[in-house]
Each structure stands twice: as C-alpha cells, then as structure tokens.
C-alpha cells in the first residue's frame, strides 16, 4: 500500500510543480504588460501623426481604384531615330568579366 501511495503522491507533486511553473511564467508576463501600455501610447501617438498627414493614402483607397491616376506628367515628346530603334526592347551592357557575356574584353551590348 505504501508503494501505491508514493506513486500517487509523486504524480501529484509533479502536476503541482508544473502548474506552479506555468503560473509563475504567466505572472512574469503580466508584470511586463505594464511596459507595453507605455509603448502602445507612444505608438498611438505615432498612428495619430500618420493619420493626420494628408499625403498618405490607405490601401483600400489605392486598391479600390480601377483606373490609373490622372496626375501623370506629359510624356508626348518626340523620340529621335536612334532612340526609336530601342522602343519595346530591353537594352543592357554586360561586362566581359561576367561569365554570361561571350566576349574577350570590354563589355557586350545586349538588345
């Protein structure tokens, strides 16, 4: 009977110890929550500053728009003949030091 009783008490001691450790961990987090209230008040202040700014647009405003913005600059200038040959193409220069470029020295031009 004493062996059975000792197993029973060991199980209870382990459970009680685990509960005490859990509750003590919760208590430590609870004391730190006071520090978070100061942080949240400063973040509320920052949030109010952001909201008061007129240049910031919300995601709902931007994502809800189905058309392009109308405040684009005038881009109707004429291109010269040298520039017209590159319209719609990707143009880059790659150094011959790079293994991608198949050249001896200098740089390679890719269009």
C-alpha positions as MATLAB code, in Angstrom:
seq = 'XXXXXXXXXXXXXXXXXXXXXXXXXXXXXXXXXXXXXXXXXXXXXXXXXXXXXXXXXXXXXXXXXXXXXXXXXXXXXXXXXXXXXXXXXXXXXXXXXXXXXXXXXXXXXXX';
ca = [
       0.000    0.000    0.000;
       2.848    2.419    0.708;
       4.306    1.903   -2.801;
       0.940    2.703   -4.359;
       0.575    5.730   -2.097;
       4.066    7.005   -3.018;
       3.312    6.754   -6.760;
       0.106    8.677   -6.186;
       1.870   11.436   -4.277;
       4.734   11.664   -6.816;
       2.229   12.204   -9.633;
       0.519   14.937   -7.658;
       3.795   16.642   -6.805;
       4.796   16.666  -10.483;
       1.421   18.092  -11.538;
       1.515   20.755   -8.812;
       5.097   21.709   -9.740;
       4.148   22.040  -13.417;
       1.169   24.220  -12.509;
       3.326   26.435  -10.298;
       5.893   26.915  -13.059;
       3.141   27.756  -15.543;
       1.526   30.258  -13.224;
       4.839   31.866  -12.360;
       5.597   32.274  -16.074;
       2.218   33.948  -16.540;
       2.961   36.259  -13.628;
       6.260   37.366  -15.199;
       4.466   38.231  -18.434;
       1.819   40.125  -16.506;
       4.388   42.466  -14.941;
       5.826   43.199  -18.382;
       2.403   44.175  -19.711;
       2.661   47.496  -17.849;
       5.641   48.369  -20.026;
       3.586   47.602  -23.130;
       0.973   50.172  -22.141;
       3.591   52.934  -22.367;
       4.740   51.616  -25.714;
       1.193   51.410  -27.018;
       0.519   55.021  -26.041;
       3.570   56.167  -27.998;
       2.521   54.014  -30.951;
      -0.970   55.542  -30.720;
       0.647   58.974  -30.915;
       2.633   57.909  -33.995;
      -0.514   56.455  -35.528;
      -2.356   59.739  -35.000;
       0.507   61.620  -36.650;
       0.329   59.302  -39.643;
      -3.435   59.693  -39.934;
      -3.164   63.478  -39.786;
      -0.828   63.541  -42.768;
      -2.696   64.336  -45.981;
      -0.235   62.688  -48.371;
      -0.823   59.147  -47.103;
      -3.378   57.028  -48.931;
      -4.894   53.905  -47.422;
      -4.659   50.510  -49.066;
      -8.431   50.470  -49.566;
      -8.224   53.747  -51.453;
      -5.366   52.622  -53.690;
      -6.509   49.026  -54.271;
     -10.115   50.035  -54.849;
      -9.267   52.234  -57.798;
      -9.918   50.696  -61.203;
      -8.148   53.340  -63.272;
      -4.700   54.821  -63.477;
      -4.031   58.124  -61.734;
      -4.665   61.190  -63.852;
      -1.839   63.275  -62.398;
       0.836   61.897  -64.742;
       3.217   64.259  -66.452;
       3.005   64.922  -70.178;
       5.069   62.272  -71.979;
       4.380   63.218  -75.581;
       7.870   64.336  -76.563;
       9.260   63.086  -79.866;
      11.993   60.459  -79.845;
      14.961   60.676  -82.154;
      15.694   57.923  -84.684;
      18.448   56.391  -82.542;
      16.057   56.014  -79.592;
      13.187   54.681  -81.712;
      15.117   51.515  -82.567;
      15.045   50.543  -78.867;
      11.319   51.115  -78.268;
       9.783   47.976  -76.751;
      13.136   46.253  -76.285;
      15.336   45.554  -73.307;
      18.761   47.133  -73.639;
      21.755   46.480  -71.388;
      25.521   46.351  -71.363;
      27.277   43.460  -69.601;
      30.935   43.467  -68.636;
      33.091   40.833  -70.327;
      34.372   39.860  -66.869;
      30.981   38.227  -66.310;
      30.756   34.609  -67.486;
      27.381   35.313  -69.127;
      28.851   37.642  -71.740;
      30.644   35.771  -74.527;
      33.387   38.309  -75.229;
      37.106   38.812  -74.692;
      37.395   42.295  -73.168;
      35.362   45.437  -72.524;
      31.615   44.984  -72.465;
      28.912   43.390  -74.568;
      25.729   45.170  -75.613;
      22.516   43.122  -75.480;
      19.233   44.224  -77.013;
];
